[in-house]
């Protein structure tokens, strides 16, 4: 039997072989899509694409895309497993798991806080992945032009120009720095994104005030009245976007528009106040799958959530009490010491120990679930009140504009 080896595309011939394999396993995608995914992104290198070879032929592929995510008060180094594919004649032979184990070792050597991927949780749960976002990336709002009749704004919307880019970066960061697992975008990645996403009808549009200063933006597919990314720096910018969409709906004779946006952001909050409905995401974005997460390190996630934990504790019956607890995940122990309304988080074990496995920690730490939503949590009567205070649940979000229908 031939030996299976993990390799990376090193030559032009390797890249051509990889593109041909991608076309074989995903014939519905264009060559431009493959180039976009494999070669053009500034944050990827050849060693982010693993090939499982047998006799110099590709049997399976998986890539690990490096990311930085906003998380609590911190930024975490994380990895996304993507472009997982096996030759149609070699499926169910364990090749995907072989590549997964390769990337797990690599992720641990890079000190990533977690790995994540998109797909049904049941497929990857044996590898320790657990659903940490619902079956869509963001809630989908829908608004009809009748609802928008009374919305007016002195701001206007125009196409993006190069000088807008720095302001878009700032607007994005301000809107998403407290959105769990939102991607931290480098200037190089912003330049790439703005130049590479004018496809499938989408384009970039900017909301400007009376002085032509950007106050918001949208990545929009106007022929289908879809806003895939929308940021409003203030309520006036939100009104301007809604007014703009009313005009587009009237011009194109369309009944409504849809927007995919976190419900805790300013645009969504104003749109809901104006009459937007939260629509069934499967109807408008049927291609989206679950975002699943595998935790690798507990310490950086707890440290990033320190401010949130302190806020929850100060608003609870623990405000004037002290405690020592230790959170355990596998061989890792992280201590939490609460004293005089200050929380100290450090490696090591002190006080009472609470042990959960990685699939139980993931939905709690990512804000997807509270302890009331999680099944099979073996907590004592002394542990449950603390865990309920620290993990109240919230909006689950994973921002990934590469995952396009």
Order of alpha helices (4+ residues) and beta strands (2+ residues): beta-alpha-alpha-beta-beta-beta-alpha-beta-alpha-beta-beta-beta-alpha-alpha-beta-beta-beta-alpha-beta-alpha-beta-alpha-beta-alpha-alpha-beta-beta-beta-beta-alpha-alpha
